[in-house]
Amino acid sequence: MSKHSLIRLENGLTLFLQRIPRVRSVSVSIGVRAGSRYETKETAGLAHFLEHMLFEGTKQYPTAKKLAEQIERVGGHSGAYTNREYVIYNVKVFEKYLEIAFKYLSQIIFDSSLELSNIEKEKSIVLEEIKRVADNPEQVIWEEWMKWVWDTDQPLGRSILGDKETVQKITKSKLQAYLQNLYVPQNMILTVVGNFSLLEVEKYVRKYFDVKMTGKIPVLQKSELPEHKSKTKVMQLDTQQVQLLCGFVTGVSYFHKDRFIMWLLAELLSGGVSARIFQKLIYELGIAYSAGTYDMEFKDTGIFFIYGGFAKENIEKAITTIFDELRELQMKSVIPDELASAKERSIARLYFSAEKPDYLAGLHATQFITEGKIMTIETLSEEINQVSSADVKRVAQKYFNNSDVYIMLRGPVRQDQVKIIDEIIDR
């Protein structure tokens, strides 16, 4: 991979540069240490709503159309996404249009107009987005699981989108306060990846990002897991399929020593057609169309979850299979060939993704905002390669246990099935 530079500017902004001369494009991203974990219960959804609003127009380009035309007329594209701990804005253009990318990002970040008429219009758009999530069974069970496990009194338990009530209460003053406190240079990183001139980047950074401003950046509220009376929750619904989300609260954060072992466990279980849970549930038993595992980290905790959709008569078989596979990992060491295959798949996915400058620009913006450092693809690969069979067994024993598991079922589930599920967990 190409060499990179990490520079801290006088105004507090961090700049990440990675030249890839073989490509024709350059990708520029802005990462902001913001997101839904920096909201209160009353302002839930504000970070995501602001992300939408910044594309609605600036003082120089007063409409969303005029703003978008600045990028689209030169063949580029832009986008953004809000997470619980960060917001990313990105632009990709031909290398000769680098200045347009810089100007565009500086416009939306520092010069958004936040017109009242646009705020009211955007409320309708976001409310439709909330409805779309509610109609998607795989998304809604995730939202409901987070709400159940973490509770809505803390940010981790609240939807990134907010809800109908909080979205309706969003005002221009709330958006301005959030913008002024968090969208400041010392709380952001600017990443530039692709084919560019270092002299040009230096010139455009001075021209468009030499902004001196400070904000009152809120401290991230530490997550606390509430007590739960039951390890199983059912959302009764008259559907053709039962959605299952089996989640373990591991506590493995970005900074935890077991982080990459958890990555590899997810790969071993569902990282390909030959992976354990994917192979069993879909190809051997034929009881699911899709199923998978995923490891998710936050600054102060982590989650490992297994999900799938099953016919109601197969839900017990699915949960039995999942827990049998987890116990197999706890009891027996993974054979060298299987571990090597999981490592190769993980590393290949990293390198294949890294062939796109926009992936690298977003990845490194996210890394710095969440972890305060940059880990190259090579470093990530080294961490994965260092995981041993003994590591996998130890971590499976430590985190896949009854005290940390929370199972949610969404669909037509009978009470006697819940009792059987509880018995499967307690074996």
C-alpha positions as CSV (number, residue, x, y, z in Angstrom):
1,M,0.0,0.0,0.0
2,S,1.0,3.6,-0.5
3,K,2.7,5.6,2.3
4,H,0.6,8.0,4.3
5,S,1.0,11.1,6.5
6,L,-0.9,12.2,9.5
7,I,-0.6,15.9,10.3
8,R,-2.1,18.1,13.1
9,L,-2.8,21.6,11.9
10,E,-2.6,24.7,14.0
11,N,-6.4,25.1,14.3
12,G,-6.7,21.5,15.7
13,L,-7.8,19.8,12.5
14,T,-6.1,16.5,11.8
15,L,-5.2,15.8,8.2
16,F,-4.5,12.3,6.7
17,L,-2.9,12.0,3.3
18,Q,-2.4,8.8,1.3
19,R,-1.3,9.1,-2.4
20,I,-2.2,6.3,-4.8
21,P,-0.8,7.5,-8.2
22,R,-2.2,4.5,-10.2
23,V,-5.8,5.7,-9.9
24,R,-7.5,8.6,-11.7
25,S,-9.7,9.7,-8.7
26,V,-9.2,11.3,-5.3
27,S,-11.5,10.8,-2.4
28,V,-11.9,13.4,0.4
29,S,-13.7,12.6,3.6
30,I,-14.5,14.6,6.8
31,G,-15.0,12.6,10.0
32,V,-16.7,14.3,12.9
33,R,-16.6,12.9,16.5
34,A,-20.4,13.2,16.8
35,G,-23.3,10.8,16.3
36,S,-26.2,9.7,18.4
37,R,-24.1,9.0,21.5
38,Y,-23.5,12.7,21.8
39,E,-27.2,13.4,22.1
40,T,-29.7,13.6,25.0
41,K,-32.9,11.7,25.2
42,E,-34.7,14.9,24.2
43,T,-32.5,15.5,21.1
44,A,-32.4,11.9,19.8
45,G,-32.0,11.9,16.1
46,L,-30.4,15.4,15.9
47,A,-27.0,14.2,14.6
48,H,-28.6,12.2,11.8
49,F,-31.0,15.1,11.0
50,L,-28.1,17.6,10.8
51,E,-26.3,15.3,8.4
52,H,-29.3,15.5,6.1
53,M,-29.6,19.3,6.5
54,L,-26.0,20.1,5.5
55,F,-26.9,18.9,2.0
56,E,-29.9,21.2,1.7
57,G,-28.0,24.3,0.7
58,T,-25.4,26.9,1.8
59,K,-25.2,30.7,1.6
60,Q,-23.3,30.5,-1.8
61,Y,-25.4,27.6,-3.1
62,P,-28.8,28.1,-1.6
63,T,-30.6,25.0,-2.8
64,A,-29.9,21.3,-2.6
65,K,-29.8,21.1,-6.4
66,K,-27.3,24.0,-6.8
67,L,-25.1,22.4,-4.1
68,A,-25.2,18.9,-5.7
69,E,-24.5,20.4,-9.1
70,Q,-21.0,21.5,-8.0
71,I,-20.0,17.9,-7.7
72,E,-22.2,16.2,-10.2
73,R,-21.3,18.5,-13.1
74,V,-17.7,17.2,-12.9
75,G,-18.7,13.6,-12.7
76,G,-18.1,13.3,-9.0
77,H,-20.4,12.0,-6.2
78,S,-20.9,12.7,-2.5
79,G,-22.5,11.2,0.5
80,A,-22.6,10.9,4.2
81,Y,-23.6,8.5,7.0
82,T,-24.3,8.9,10.7
83,N,-23.3,6.3,13.3
84,R,-23.5,6.2,17.0
85,E,-20.0,7.6,17.6
86,Y,-19.2,9.5,14.3
87,V,-20.5,11.2,11.2
88,I,-18.7,10.9,7.9
89,Y,-19.0,13.1,4.8
90,N,-17.3,12.1,1.6
91,V,-16.6,13.3,-2.0
92,K,-15.0,11.5,-4.9
93,V,-13.9,13.3,-8.0
94,F,-11.3,13.1,-10.8
95,E,-7.9,14.3,-9.6
96,K,-8.1,17.5,-11.6
97,Y,-11.2,18.6,-9.7
98,L,-9.6,18.3,-6.2
99,E,-10.3,22.0,-5.4
100,I,-14.0,21.5,-6.1
101,A,-14.1,18.6,-3.6
102,F,-12.4,20.8,-0.9
103,K,-14.7,23.7,-1.6
104,Y,-17.8,21.5,-1.5
105,L,-17.0,19.9,1.9
106,S,-16.0,23.3,3.5
107,Q,-19.3,24.7,2.2
108,I,-21.5,22.1,3.8
109,I,-19.5,21.9,7.1
110,F,-18.9,25.6,7.7
111,D,-21.5,27.5,5.7
112,S,-24.8,25.6,5.8
113,S,-27.8,27.9,5.7
114,L,-30.2,25.7,7.8
115,E,-33.3,27.3,6.3
116,L,-36.5,26.9,8.3
117,S,-38.5,25.7,5.3
118,N,-35.9,23.1,4.6
119,I,-35.9,21.9,8.2
120,E,-39.7,21.3,8.0
121,K,-39.3,19.5,4.7
122,E,-36.5,17.4,6.0
123,K,-38.7,16.3,9.0
124,S,-41.1,14.6,6.5
125,I,-38.1,12.9,4.7
126,V,-36.6,11.6,8.0
127,L,-40.0,10.4,9.2
128,E,-40.4,8.4,6.0
129,E,-36.9,6.9,6.7
130,I,-38.1,5.8,10.1
131,K,-41.1,4.2,8.5
132,R,-38.9,2.4,6.1
133,V,-36.8,0.9,8.9
134,A,-40.0,-0.2,10.7
135,D,-41.0,-2.1,7.6
136,N,-37.6,-3.9,7.3
137,P,-37.6,-6.9,9.7
138,E,-33.8,-7.3,9.8
139,Q,-33.4,-3.6,10.7
140,V,-36.2,-3.3,13.2
141,I,-35.2,-6.3,15.2
142,W,-31.7,-4.8,15.6
143,E,-33.2,-1.5,16.7
144,E,-35.5,-3.2,19.2
145,W,-32.7,-5.4,20.5
146,M,-30.6,-2.3,21.3
147,K,-33.5,-0.6,22.9
148,W,-34.3,-3.7,25.1
149,V,-30.7,-4.5,26.1
150,W,-29.4,-0.9,26.7
151,D,-32.7,0.9,27.5
152,T,-33.6,4.3,26.0
153,D,-32.3,6.2,29.0
154,Q,-28.9,6.0,27.5
155,P,-27.8,6.7,23.9
156,L,-26.8,3.2,22.9
157,G,-30.5,2.1,23.4
158,R,-31.9,4.8,21.2
159,S,-32.2,4.8,17.4
160,I,-29.8,6.9,15.4
161,L,-32.8,8.2,13.5
162,G,-34.6,9.3,16.7
163,D,-38.3,8.8,16.8
164,K,-41.4,10.7,15.5
165,E,-41.6,12.9,18.6
166,T,-38.0,13.9,18.8
167,V,-37.7,14.6,15.1
168,Q,-40.8,16.8,15.2
169,K,-39.2,18.8,18.0
170,I,-36.0,19.6,16.1
171,T,-35.4,23.3,15.7
172,K,-32.9,25.5,14.0
173,S,-31.4,26.6,17.3
174,K,-30.8,22.9,18.3
175,L,-29.1,22.2,15.0
176,Q,-27.0,25.3,15.3
177,A,-25.9,24.4,18.8
178,Y,-25.0,20.9,17.8
179,L,-23.1,22.2,14.8
180,Q,-21.2,24.9,16.7
181,N,-20.2,22.6,19.6
182,L,-19.1,19.5,17.6
183,Y,-18.3,20.6,14.1
184,V,-15.1,22.3,15.0
185,P,-11.6,21.6,13.7
186,Q,-10.2,19.9,16.8
187,N,-13.2,17.4,16.7
188,M,-12.6,16.4,13.0
189,I,-10.3,14.7,10.6
190,L,-9.9,15.4,6.9
191,T,-8.7,12.4,4.9
192,V,-7.4,12.7,1.3
193,V,-6.8,9.4,-0.6
194,G,-6.0,8.9,-4.2
195,N,-4.1,10.7,-7.0
196,F,-3.3,14.2,-5.9
197,S,-0.5,16.8,-5.7
198,L,0.8,17.5,-2.1
199,L,1.3,21.1,-3.0
200,E,-2.3,21.4,-4.2
201,V,-3.6,19.8,-1.0
202,E,-1.6,22.2,1.1
203,K,-3.0,25.1,-0.8
204,Y,-6.6,24.0,-0.6
205,V,-6.4,23.1,3.1
206,R,-5.2,26.6,3.8
207,K,-7.9,28.1,1.6
208,Y,-10.9,26.2,2.7
209,F,-10.1,24.6,6.1
210,D,-8.0,27.3,8.0
211,V,-11.0,27.9,10.2
212,K,-10.4,29.0,13.8
213,M,-13.3,28.0,16.0
214,T,-13.8,26.1,19.2
215,G,-16.8,24.3,20.7
216,K,-18.1,22.8,23.9
217,I,-17.6,19.1,22.9
218,P,-19.7,16.9,25.2
219,V,-18.2,14.0,27.0
220,L,-19.4,10.6,25.8
221,Q,-21.8,9.1,28.3
222,K,-20.4,5.8,29.6
223,S,-22.7,2.9,28.8
224,E,-24.1,0.8,31.7
225,L,-25.9,-2.4,31.1
226,P,-29.2,-2.5,33.0
227,E,-30.4,-5.6,34.8
228,H,-32.8,-7.8,32.9
229,K,-35.3,-10.2,34.3
230,S,-35.2,-12.5,31.3
231,K,-32.6,-13.4,28.7
232,T,-35.3,-13.9,26.0
233,K,-37.8,-11.4,24.6
234,V,-40.5,-12.0,22.1
235,M,-42.1,-9.4,19.8
236,Q,-45.3,-11.2,18.8
237,L,-46.2,-10.5,15.2
238,D,-48.3,-12.3,12.6
239,T,-45.5,-12.9,10.1
240,Q,-44.4,-15.7,7.8
241,Q,-41.0,-15.8,9.3
242,V,-39.5,-15.5,12.8
243,Q,-36.5,-13.1,13.0
244,L,-33.9,-14.1,15.5
245,L,-31.1,-11.9,17.0
246,C,-28.9,-13.6,19.5
247,G,-26.6,-11.0,21.0
248,F,-23.7,-11.2,23.5
249,V,-22.6,-8.1,25.3
250,T,-18.9,-8.7,25.3
251,G,-17.5,-5.4,26.4
252,V,-14.8,-5.7,23.7
253,S,-14.2,-2.1,22.6
254,Y,-12.0,-0.6,19.9
255,F,-9.1,-0.7,22.4
256,H,-9.6,-4.2,23.8
257,K,-6.9,-6.8,23.4
258,D,-9.5,-9.4,22.2
259,R,-10.8,-7.2,19.4
260,F,-9.2,-9.0,16.4
261,I,-9.9,-12.4,17.9
262,M,-13.6,-11.4,17.9
263,W,-13.3,-10.3,14.3
264,L,-11.9,-13.8,13.4
265,L,-14.6,-15.5,15.4
266,A,-17.3,-13.8,13.3
267,E,-15.4,-14.9,10.2
268,L,-15.2,-18.5,11.3
269,L,-18.9,-18.6,12.0
270,S,-20.3,-16.8,8.9
271,G,-17.6,-15.2,6.8
272,G,-18.3,-17.4,3.8
273,V,-20.3,-20.3,2.4
274,S,-17.9,-22.7,4.1
275,A,-18.1,-20.9,7.5
276,R,-19.7,-22.9,10.3
277,I,-23.1,-21.3,11.1
278,F,-23.7,-20.2,7.5
279,Q,-22.9,-23.7,6.2
280,K,-25.1,-25.5,8.9
281,L,-28.2,-23.3,8.8
282,I,-28.4,-22.8,5.1
283,Y,-26.6,-25.6,3.2
284,E,-26.9,-28.5,5.6
285,L,-30.2,-27.9,7.3
286,G,-31.8,-25.7,4.7
287,I,-33.8,-23.7,7.3
288,A,-32.7,-20.2,6.4
289,Y,-32.2,-18.0,3.4
290,S,-29.8,-15.7,5.2
291,A,-27.9,-15.9,8.5
292,G,-24.8,-14.4,9.8
293,T,-22.6,-13.1,12.7
294,Y,-21.1,-9.7,13.3
295,D,-18.8,-8.1,15.8
296,M,-19.5,-4.5,16.7
297,E,-17.2,-2.3,18.8
298,F,-17.8,1.0,20.6
299,K,-15.5,3.2,22.7
300,D,-16.4,1.5,26.0
301,T,-18.1,-1.8,25.1
302,G,-18.8,-4.3,22.4
303,I,-21.4,-6.6,21.0
304,F,-21.2,-9.9,19.1
305,F,-24.5,-11.0,17.5
306,I,-25.9,-13.8,15.4
307,Y,-29.0,-13.3,13.3
308,G,-31.2,-15.0,10.8
309,G,-34.8,-15.5,9.7
310,F,-36.6,-18.9,10.1
311,A,-39.9,-20.6,9.8
312,K,-41.6,-20.7,13.2
313,E,-41.4,-24.5,13.4
314,N,-37.6,-24.3,12.9
315,I,-36.7,-21.7,15.5
316,E,-35.7,-24.2,18.2
317,K,-33.6,-26.1,15.7
318,A,-31.9,-22.9,14.6
319,I,-31.0,-21.8,18.2
320,T,-29.9,-25.3,19.1
321,T,-27.6,-25.3,16.1
322,I,-26.2,-21.9,16.9
323,F,-25.4,-22.8,20.5
324,D,-24.0,-26.2,19.5
325,E,-21.5,-24.4,17.2
326,L,-20.6,-21.9,19.9
327,R,-20.0,-24.7,22.4
328,E,-17.9,-26.6,19.8
329,L,-15.6,-23.5,19.7
330,Q,-15.4,-23.5,23.5
331,M,-14.6,-27.2,23.8
332,K,-12.4,-28.0,20.8
333,S,-9.5,-26.0,19.2
334,V,-10.0,-24.8,15.6
335,I,-8.0,-26.9,13.2
336,P,-5.1,-25.0,11.5
337,D,-6.6,-25.2,8.0
338,E,-9.9,-23.7,9.1
339,L,-8.2,-20.9,11.0
340,A,-5.9,-20.2,8.1
341,S,-8.8,-20.0,5.7
342,A,-10.7,-17.6,8.0
343,K,-7.6,-15.4,8.2
344,E,-7.2,-15.4,4.4
345,R,-10.8,-14.4,3.9
346,S,-10.6,-11.6,6.4
347,I,-7.3,-10.2,5.0
348,A,-8.5,-10.6,1.4
349,R,-11.7,-8.6,2.1
350,L,-9.5,-5.8,3.6
351,Y,-7.2,-5.6,0.6
352,F,-10.0,-5.9,-2.0
353,S,-11.9,-3.1,-0.3
354,A,-8.7,-1.0,0.0
355,E,-8.4,-1.0,-3.8
356,K,-10.9,1.8,-3.7
357,P,-9.7,5.2,-2.5
358,D,-13.1,6.1,-1.1
359,Y,-13.1,3.0,1.1
360,L,-9.7,4.0,2.6
361,A,-10.7,7.6,3.1
362,G,-13.8,6.6,5.0
363,L,-12.0,3.8,6.9
364,H,-9.2,6.1,8.2
365,A,-11.6,8.9,9.0
366,T,-13.6,6.4,11.1
367,Q,-10.5,5.0,12.8
368,F,-9.2,8.3,13.9
369,I,-12.5,9.6,15.1
370,T,-13.2,6.5,17.2
371,E,-9.7,5.3,18.2
372,G,-7.5,8.4,17.9
373,K,-5.1,6.6,15.6
374,I,-4.7,5.2,12.1
375,M,-4.2,1.5,11.5
376,T,-3.1,0.6,7.9
377,I,-4.4,-2.4,6.0
378,E,-1.0,-4.0,6.6
379,T,-1.3,-3.4,10.4
380,L,-4.8,-4.8,10.5
381,S,-3.7,-7.9,8.6
382,E,-0.8,-8.4,11.0
383,E,-3.2,-8.3,13.9
384,I,-5.4,-10.9,12.3
385,N,-2.5,-13.2,11.4
386,Q,-1.3,-13.2,15.1
387,V,-4.5,-14.8,16.3
388,S,-4.0,-18.4,17.4
389,S,-6.3,-21.4,17.8
390,A,-5.8,-21.0,21.6
391,D,-6.9,-17.4,21.4
392,V,-10.1,-18.4,19.6
393,K,-10.9,-21.0,22.2
394,R,-10.2,-18.7,25.2
395,V,-12.3,-15.9,23.8
396,A,-15.2,-18.2,22.9
397,Q,-15.1,-19.5,26.5
398,K,-14.9,-16.0,28.0
399,Y,-17.7,-14.2,26.0
400,F,-20.2,-16.8,24.7
401,N,-21.8,-17.6,28.0
402,N,-25.3,-17.4,29.5
403,S,-24.7,-14.3,31.6
404,D,-23.9,-12.2,28.6
405,V,-26.5,-13.4,26.0
406,Y,-29.8,-11.7,25.1
407,I,-32.1,-13.3,22.6
408,M,-34.9,-11.5,20.7
409,L,-37.5,-13.2,18.5
410,R,-39.8,-11.3,16.3
411,G,-42.8,-13.2,14.8
412,P,-45.4,-15.8,15.7
413,V,-43.6,-17.5,18.7
414,R,-45.5,-19.7,21.2
415,Q,-44.9,-19.5,24.9
416,D,-43.8,-23.2,25.1
417,Q,-41.1,-22.4,22.5
418,V,-39.7,-19.7,24.7
419,K,-39.4,-22.2,27.5
420,I,-37.6,-24.6,25.2
421,I,-35.3,-21.8,24.1
422,D,-34.4,-20.9,27.7
423,E,-33.6,-24.6,28.3
424,I,-31.3,-24.6,25.2
425,I,-29.4,-21.6,26.5
426,D,-29.0,-23.2,30.0
427,R,-27.6,-26.5,28.9
